[in-house]
Amino acid sequence: MQMNEVKDELLSSDIRQLGRLLGDAIRSHLGDPAFERIEHVRQLAIRFRRDNDEAARAQLSDALQALSQEETTQLTRAFSYFSLLANIAEDQHHIRRTRAHLIAGSPPRQGSLSHAVGNVFDAGKADALETFFEDAFVSPVFTAHPTEVQRKSIQNCQMAIARLLSERDRVQMTPEEAEQNEEALGRGIVTLWQTRLLRTSKLSVMDEVANGLSFYDHTILRELPKLYSSLETMLAQRDARWEDAELPNFMKVGSWIGGDRDGNPFVTADILRSTLQTQADKVLDFYLGELRKLASQLSLAQILNACSEPLRALAERSADASPHRVDEPYRRALHGIHARLEATRVALCGKGKQAEGVQPYAAAFELLADLDVVQHSLVSNGLRALARGRLRQLRRAVKVFGFSLAPLDLRQNSDVHERVVGELFAGAQPGLVYLDLDEEQRIAVLLAELESPRLLTSPYAHYSEETTSELDIFRAVREAHVKYGRESVPNCIISKAASVSDLLEVALLLKEVGLLRQDSREVDVNIIPLFETIADLRAGPAIMARAFGLPFYRALLESRADQQEVMLGYSDSNKDGGFLTSGWELYKAEIELVTVFKQYQIKLRLFHGRGGSVGRGGGPSYEAILAQPAGAVQGQIRLTEQGEVITAKYANPEVGRRNLEVLVAATIQSTLLPQAQLQPKASAGAGHLAAMEELSGTALNAYRDLVYGTEGFELYFWESTVIAEIAALNIGSRPASRKKSTSIEDLRAIPWVLSWAQCRLMLPGWFGFGSAVQAYLAAHPTDGADVLRGMYTDWPFFTSLLSNMDMVLAKSDIAIAGKYAELVKDKALREAIFTRIRAEYAATLDALKLITGQEELQQANPLMQRSIRNRFPYIDPLNHVQVELLKRFREGKQDAAARTGIHLSINGIAAGLRNSG
């Protein structure tokens, strides 16, 4: 047995043990007959997948049809829970292998901070690191787009099981301890089995806020400061210049949750205020806890060790009068800091108790100043080691999180801004119909108003609910800046940005509430266009060039350090133009934006609106960042973290730390080592770019012809997938469609992608590629195949594109998808469309294998291949059960139990596939 197989046997052993314990829980709760039914279905599903056995297919169909609704629900729960347990085992195995690698002293792995820093030093670019960190900014941003229906209670159960598995790897146990661990695992799995998977009510926005903040408890608050410390130590070990140096705050974790209003009427000014207060309470509570622990550790007696005069003064100002601590100045000082922070919590959150005469901190820098006094006293008195423990982490936390915890972005659709501005003009300038103006007229009107000192709004005017709501939320932002600091809400994102006027409309609304000052040309938030559709991506660079040419807008950028952020939408561009064209248009847009920004000498920061699935721009973050075109990173990058990916990446502290490191490592490499990335090799670059343009054109036509040009496709989609049932799920606070319609144009990208994932077709992640390659080879019979293979070998962008598609195809199953197609009532429609899909699927598989040289999917990624192999015996039955449940439901058996069964199956399949939405 090879070494990797030995290591992977530990994973197989964990999965077998967890499966056995789950089986014991099922037997105990439901009895042996129920367990045997579940196992029988699993074996039939394995035969159907392994052998494409028609006899097994018929037996599986008969077995499922024979199940009662209660038995079907039992089976669905069993396979769903096993998928959750497999996820836990895989995460722990990744941690196990990473730790073993580090303990063995093996060379740093690609994607680690030590690997990236080592490459920079080896390349002789150590001097560039200081400049890099001065201007760097790396920020994953959590968004309220859950694509699974997992409850926080389920997550808590999973974390308890994960801790027990981790304990076995880290502790050399006695036989008795090992037995106790096994018993605890059994109890944890029984608790999981008895915990309800589904929510009984729809999530509110504040529920989403609480869910998002739970990952700060698990991971972000502790692991992000540790990442800074680890990097500082790493640099100091390589270069004495970094000794005692403290890095700037180049990394923060942002959020949209509570600020994203696009299509979500429940995000109001009051919700924004509640979100910011909840965030402040979370971080202040963390600081208070850390201060208490720090005080218990710094029990230094003055008679044994001197302290600085500022520290002594800080101790004297403390209200700590305990005779037991009279000679412990550090404890007394920390007690005083704690009391002021408690007063701050009362002032900002209305919680806690303020001691008489104690003043709250006006801002986080005042708290940091007091902590610095403690730190400097320790260092100056020979106690550097004590300053590098909990105090070091707390000081960094205060620097990074402040009193607001996470920078909260605002987002709203440009159509809303347009209507609001139109209404304001109508009230202030009767006869001016803003919506009737063309683009140049709008720009002229907006600029004139921005130059004017007057306000359009009047306290005596009556405005529509929409306009009132928009103005209120901007006013709430101004309040937040006063209360928590400008870093609390630093960005305003414009969805569906398609013109310069879209940017100026937001500027005008900011001026109305005092967030933009006409006289000084200063603006307090970043105005960020989001280019989403194919057309918008193509127009984006010209829009930015036009804006930069406006003196007023350019003056606003000067107040923002001559920096402009642009957000790129992966989800909607994919739904609009398909996987291949979306990726290519995004790449081209970045190249053109880099050129425009360089021309106008504006610093570019790109914000990548990536989803969890490949169909929404997902895939490994490290490879995605390295595959950006030259100049697109420049030390700064933001990207969204969405759906079940947030849980997968950040629920476990060690996994979360690894994912944060990956983002920093990739940004360092992309910025300082451009030779390791990016453009196709110069010798073949032009040919590669031309080939990609040709491929994209064919793929776009194939995709749009199917999705938007085929009569009946909309009906086929709604009948062959679980989209209608997803729309009814309690998975988020916003509707599945932007309008009350079934049109694909109005459907949000998340349910679009999730629906295709559920039926195992994954269409948004590959459709059109097979046709594109076939057409290219036909047009270039002599050298076409060699060109495509060269693109795959030499061009990281194309390599990443095909790697992601490979993963999607590996998780797809055309046979299972065929069973979903049978749900379409119109036989002619079903056969016409599914035949086309099946043919494109086969062509895509052939094309991928031809270009990569693989004989099977995921051949180059044995870890993913193994993961899929472990999961399919438990995901496949859920698909078969889901089809049977949908049949019953659509035939009229629509009671609560039927709905629950369908929702359980959606949960289980999403959990099993992991990056499905």
Secondary structure as UniProt FT lines:
FT   HELIX           3..30
FT   HELIX           32..51
FT   HELIX           54..65
FT   HELIX           69..103
FT   TURN            104..105
FT   TURN            110..111
FT   HELIX           113..122
FT   TURN            123..124
FT   HELIX           126..135
FT   STRAND          137..142
FT   HELIX           152..170
FT   HELIX           175..194
FT   HELIX           205..215
FT   HELIX           216..220
FT   HELIX           221..238
FT   HELIX           240..242
FT   TURN            243..244
FT   STRAND          254..255
FT   TURN            257..259
FT   TURN            262..263
FT   TURN            265..266
FT   HELIX           269..297
FT   TURN            302..304
FT   HELIX           309..317
FT   HELIX           323..325
FT   TURN            326..327
FT   HELIX           329..349
FT   TURN            356..357
FT   HELIX           364..380
FT   TURN            381..382
FT   HELIX           384..387
FT   TURN            388..389
FT   HELIX           390..401
FT   TURN            402..404
FT   STRAND          408..413
FT   HELIX           414..428
FT   TURN            430..431
FT   HELIX           434..436
FT   HELIX           439..451
FT   TURN            459..460
FT   HELIX           465..484
FT   HELIX           486..488
FT   STRAND          491..495
FT   HELIX           500..512
FT   TURN            513..514
FT   STRAND          516..517
FT   TURN            518..521
FT   STRAND          522..523
FT   STRAND          526..531
FT   HELIX           534..548
FT   HELIX           551..558
FT   TURN            559..562
FT   STRAND          563..569
FT   HELIX           570..577
FT   HELIX           579..600
FT   STRAND          603..609
FT   HELIX           614..616
FT   HELIX           621..626
FT   TURN            630..631
FT   TURN            634..635
FT   STRAND          636..641
FT   HELIX           644..650
FT   HELIX           653..672
FT   HELIX           674..676
FT   TURN            682..684
FT   HELIX           685..707
FT   TURN            708..709
FT   TURN            711..712
FT   HELIX           713..720
FT   HELIX           723..727
FT   TURN            744..746
FT   HELIX           749..758
FT   TURN            759..760
FT   HELIX           763..765
FT   TURN            766..768
FT   HELIX           769..779
FT   TURN            781..783
FT   HELIX           784..794
FT   HELIX           796..811
FT   HELIX           814..821
FT   TURN            822..823
FT   HELIX           827..852
FT   TURN            857..860
FT   HELIX           862..890
FT   TURN            891..892
FT   HELIX           896..913
//
